[in-house]
Amino acid sequence: MKVTSAAVSLNVADVAAASRFLVGHFGFREEMAADGFASLRRDDVGMNVVFLRQGLPTLPADQRDEHARGLILAFVVEDLEGELARLQAEGVTITMPLTVEEWGERAFQVRDPNGIIVQLVDWNGAG
């Protein structure tokens, strides 16, 4: 098998709000969009984030009404404190404060308008 690209696909109630959140606060850009669908990309991430509107008839019946929950969309960053300060200055609510785990991971979380958890993390102290 040869994999040529990767994406994470999340079902949400409001695709436009989810897209605006990642574009406005995390530097993604919309590559493709249609009614109930948006595919976002950053050249440095290595995968697309796809939002699908809940209830789309093109999804299998057992998936179409599910909401992406229990997932964490995590991005490893170089300047965790700087990103925390930037997001706070932009008015984004921090839903999990900067936390340091015993294995060295440092992270904080925000939520998009659909409740999707976005976590910024660094592993500088890990090891």
Phi, psi and chi 1 to 4 in degrees:
 res  aa     phi    psi   chi1   chi2   chi3   chi4
   1 MET       -  135.1  170.6  174.7   71.1      -
   2 LYS  -115.0  118.9  179.0 -179.2  179.1 -176.1
   3 VAL   -93.2  126.7  176.8      -      -      -
   4 THR  -103.3  -16.9   60.1      -      -      -
   5 SER  -165.6  171.9   63.5      -      -      -
   6 ALA  -141.0  153.1      -      -      -      -
   7 ALA  -150.9  152.7      -      -      -      -
   8 VAL  -111.5  131.4   60.2      -      -      -
   9 SER  -115.5  126.0 -176.6      -      -      -
  10 LEU  -124.3  129.6  -54.3  168.4      -      -
  11 ASN   -83.8  128.2  -68.0   -5.6      -      -
  12 VAL  -138.6  161.8  -62.8      -      -      -
  13 ALA   -74.6  -38.7      -      -      -      -
  14 ASP  -125.8   93.3 -171.3  -20.6      -      -
  15 VAL   -61.4  -43.9  169.3      -      -      -
  16 ALA   -61.4  -42.3      -      -      -      -
  17 ALA   -65.7  -40.8      -      -      -      -
  18 ALA   -63.2  -43.5      -      -      -      -
  19 SER   -63.6  -47.6 -179.2      -      -      -
  20 ARG   -58.0  -37.9  -79.3 -169.1  -53.5  -88.6
  21 PHE   -63.8  -48.6 -169.9   77.0      -      -
  22 LEU   -71.1  -34.9  -76.7 -170.3      -      -
  23 VAL   -68.2  -48.8  168.1      -      -      -
  24 GLY   -72.7  -34.0      -      -      -      -
  25 HIS  -110.7  -17.5  -63.5  -64.6      -      -
  26 PHE  -126.9    8.9  -65.6   95.9      -      -
  27 GLY    73.8   17.1      -      -      -      -
  28 PHE   -77.4  164.5  -80.2   77.8      -      -
  29 ARG  -132.5  146.9   69.4  178.7 -174.9  -77.3
  30 GLU   -75.7  122.4  -85.7 -169.0   -0.3      -
  31 GLU   -89.3  -40.1  -85.7 -162.2  -31.2      -
  32 MET  -142.4  146.9  -65.2 -179.0  -77.8      -
  33 ALA  -155.1  145.9      -      -      -      -
  34 ALA  -154.0  179.9      -      -      -      -
  35 ASP   -60.0  115.7 -177.5   35.6      -      -
  36 GLY    82.7   13.5      -      -      -      -
  37 PHE  -151.2  139.6  165.0   82.7      -      -
  38 ALA  -150.6  135.9      -      -      -      -
  39 SER  -116.3  121.4  178.9      -      -      -
  40 LEU  -113.9  150.5  -70.8   84.0      -      -
  41 ARG  -144.4  149.4  177.3  172.9 -175.4   81.1
  42 ARG  -129.3  134.5  -84.9 -174.3   61.8  121.9
  43 ASP   -64.2  -26.2  -68.3  -25.7      -      -
  44 ASP   -93.2    2.2   58.3  -10.1      -      -
  45 VAL   -93.2  -36.2  170.2      -      -      -
  46 GLY    89.3    2.0      -      -      -      -
  47 MET  -153.9  153.7   72.4  169.7 -166.2      -
  48 ASN   -90.4  154.0  -76.8   26.6      -      -
  49 VAL  -109.9  123.2  176.4      -      -      -
  50 VAL  -113.0  131.7  174.8      -      -      -
  51 PHE  -111.1  131.0  -66.0  111.2      -      -
  52 LEU  -120.8  136.8  -60.4  172.0      -      -
  53 ARG   -72.5  131.3 -173.4 -179.3   61.2 -120.3
  54 GLN   -53.9  141.6  -72.7  174.5  -89.4      -
  55 GLY    90.1   -1.1      -      -      -      -
  56 LEU   -58.6  127.7  -81.6  178.4      -      -
  57 PRO   -68.1  -15.3   20.3  -28.0      -      -
  58 THR   -76.2  -16.5   55.6      -      -      -
  59 LEU   -81.0  150.1  -68.2  171.6      -      -
  60 PRO   -56.9  146.5  -24.5   33.7      -      -
  61 ALA   -54.8  -35.5      -      -      -      -
  62 ASP   -78.9   -2.5   66.1  -21.8      -      -
  63 GLN  -116.4  -25.2  -63.7  174.1   22.1      -
  64 ARG   -63.9  -28.6   72.3  177.8   55.2  126.5
  65 ASP   -99.6    0.6  -66.3  -39.4      -      -
  66 GLU   -73.5  145.7  -67.2  -66.9  -39.6      -
  67 HIS  -108.7  138.4  179.9  -86.6      -      -
  68 ALA   -64.5  106.5      -      -      -      -
  69 ARG  -141.7  156.6   70.3  179.0  113.4 -124.2
  70 GLY    78.8    8.2      -      -      -      -
  71 LEU  -110.2  151.5  -57.0  170.6      -      -
  72 ILE  -122.7  121.3  -63.2  172.7      -      -
  73 LEU   -89.4  102.0 -171.5   55.7      -      -
  74 ALA  -106.0  137.2      -      -      -      -
  75 PHE  -125.8  125.1  -59.7  115.9      -      -
  76 VAL   -81.5  128.7  178.9      -      -      -
  77 VAL  -125.7  161.6  -61.8      -      -      -
  78 GLU   -86.6  -34.4  -68.1  179.7   -6.8      -
  79 ASP  -121.4   78.5 -179.5    8.4      -      -
  80 LEU   -59.9  -46.3 -166.0   61.9      -      -
  81 GLU   -64.2  -39.3  -73.5   82.3   -0.6      -
  82 GLY   -63.4  -41.5      -      -      -      -
  83 GLU   -67.6  -38.0  -66.7  -58.0  -38.6      -
  84 LEU   -60.9  -47.8  176.8   60.3      -      -
  85 ALA   -63.1  -41.7      -      -      -      -
  86 ARG   -62.1  -47.7  178.5 -174.2   62.2   79.7
  87 LEU   -64.9  -39.9  -71.3  167.2      -      -
  88 GLN   -62.2  -41.9  -72.2  172.7  -39.5      -
  89 ALA   -64.8  -29.0      -      -      -      -
  90 GLU   -82.1   -1.2  -68.2  174.7   -0.2      -
  91 GLY    85.3   13.3      -      -      -      -
  92 VAL   -78.8  130.7  175.9      -      -      -
  93 THR   -75.8  127.1  -59.6      -      -      -
  94 ILE   -85.0  116.8  -52.8  -55.4      -      -
  95 THR   -95.1  -16.5   56.2      -      -      -
  96 MET  -136.7  119.8 -178.5 -175.4   90.4      -
  97 PRO   -65.8  166.1   24.8  -31.9      -      -
  98 LEU   -54.7  121.8 -177.6   58.1      -      -
  99 THR  -124.6  141.8  -56.3      -      -      -
 100 VAL  -116.1  121.3  179.2      -      -      -
 101 GLU   -88.7  158.3  -59.7  -67.1  -12.2      -
 102 GLU   -62.7  -24.1   62.7 -174.2   51.1      -
 103 TRP   -87.7    2.5   55.7   85.4      -      -
 104 GLY   105.6  -12.3      -      -      -      -
 105 GLU   -67.3  136.5  176.7 -178.3  -72.9      -
 106 ARG  -122.1  135.3  -60.4  174.5  -23.4  122.5
 107 ALA  -157.6  157.1      -      -      -      -
 108 PHE  -141.1  163.3   69.4   90.4      -      -
 109 GLN  -131.5  151.7  -65.2  177.6  -11.4      -
 110 VAL  -131.1  171.0  -58.3      -      -      -
 111 ARG  -127.4  141.4  -72.7 -175.2 -173.3 -104.7
 112 ASP   -79.9  175.5   88.9  -18.6      -      -
 113 PRO   -60.8  -17.1  -25.6   35.1      -      -
 114 ASN   -96.5    1.1  -69.7  -78.7      -      -
 115 GLY    89.7    6.2      -      -      -      -
 116 ILE   -70.0  129.4  -57.3  -64.1      -      -
 117 ILE   -80.4  126.1  -61.4  166.9      -      -
 118 VAL  -114.1  122.1  179.3      -      -      -
 119 GLN  -115.1  130.9  176.9  171.7  -62.8      -
 120 LEU  -103.4  135.4  -64.3 -173.3      -      -
 121 VAL  -143.2  152.6   60.8      -      -      -
 122 ASP  -136.9  154.8   75.3   20.5      -      -
 123 TRP  -119.4   28.7  -66.5  -52.4      -      -
 124 ASN   -58.3  -33.8  -67.0  -23.8      -      -
 125 GLY   -92.1   -2.7      -      -      -      -
 126 ALA   -72.0  154.0      -      -      -      -
 127 GLY   119.2      -      -      -      -      -
